[in-house]
Structure formats: C-alpha cells, structure tokens
Amino acid sequence: MSVFFKRKDIQVTIVGISFLLVFIPYFFDIPVLGAFSVKLITIASLINAFTLALAVYALMRRALNTVRKKGRGWWWAVYMVACLFLMMLFGVIGETQAPWHWVMFAIINPLSSVNYTILAFYVSSACARAFRARSIHAFLLLATGFIVLLYQAPLTGAVFPGISPVALYFTDTFAMSFSRTTTMGLTVASIVLGVRMLLGREVQFLGFPREK
C-alpha cells in the first residue's frame, strides 16, 4: 500500500482532488462538500502544526549537538535554546502575558533589530553595485533612488523642503506602477505554477526530481 501511494500519478491525483474539494465550495453552495472542505482544511492545519513541532525538534537537536561537540559559536546555540524554552514556557503555562511580552520586547525584538541592521549593510552594498550610472537608464534610476532616500531622512526634509513633492511624485507614480506590475506578475506566475502542479508538470514539491 505504501508503494502505491509513492507513485507520482497517485500523489498528483490526490493533490488535484484535494484542491477541487477546497476550491469548489467557494463558488457553489454545496453543504456536504462545504463541510468536507472545512474538515480537510482542519486536517491540513493540524499537519502544519505537527510540521512546525518537528521543525522545532530538529532545530533543538541540532543546537544541542553543537553544544555537546563545542562547535563554533556553541554559546549562541545555548542562548537560542534558552530563549526557545522561555517562549514555550511562558506561552503555554503562563497565567498572564506579562512574562511572554517581556521575552518578546527584551530579547526577540532587539535580535530582530540587529538582524535588520546587518541586512541593511548587504542591501547598501547591493544598491551601490546596482546604482552605477553606466547608461542613461541607470542614471535615471540612480537619481530617482537618491531623491527618495533623501526624502526618507528627516534632516534632509527639514533642510530641503522642496524635495518632498518630488519624492512623493516618484513614489505615487513610478514606484506605485512598478509595485502593481510586480503584484500582477506574481499573481499570474502563482496561477501558472498552480496549474502546472495540478497537471503534474511540477512535482518537486512532492519530492520527485525534475524531469528532463
């Protein structure tokens, strides 16, 4: 039986049937199918919860293995496991949310700020390489990005108040059109990817290698 369900066509068929069972009740009022769709979504949510628990277990096992072997940066692994235990302890058995909020605001938020700060250097480096005026298009991109960046700085807006309407014009026109175009492209790409998955053309998410 396990070999039967490992077949690619069987798994693609199960995915297609599951998709139809959840997709059809959004457009047609079928009580039986709607109730079954709700149960199927609940089962999927439970599977996601167990998947998250498995991911936490794998993370803790890897961290404890690093601590036991005294690997590189093992003290950070101890710190991570301690924070994880605190969040789980205060979130599950805590009578009030005050300890959980303390861990969030005293540990998690500062770590997130440091993470974004480190990423800012990589983004700045990427922008420095991308914004090179090698052509007229690159120069226009560089000038627009420079004006918008200056507008984001409060000191620049106070010293040069005339830069605000120019930056807002770029943000409300060019940036907005680019954002909508990107959203439309991502939507169409998601639909195409979903259709290919239902047709069995994309099977990597099932664990099968890409067909040549």
Helices and strands as residue ranges (DSSP letters): H 2-5, H 8-23, G 24-26, H 31-69, H 74-92, H 98-103, I 104-108, H 109-130, H 136-152, H 154-159, H 163-170, I 171-175, H 176-198, G 204-206
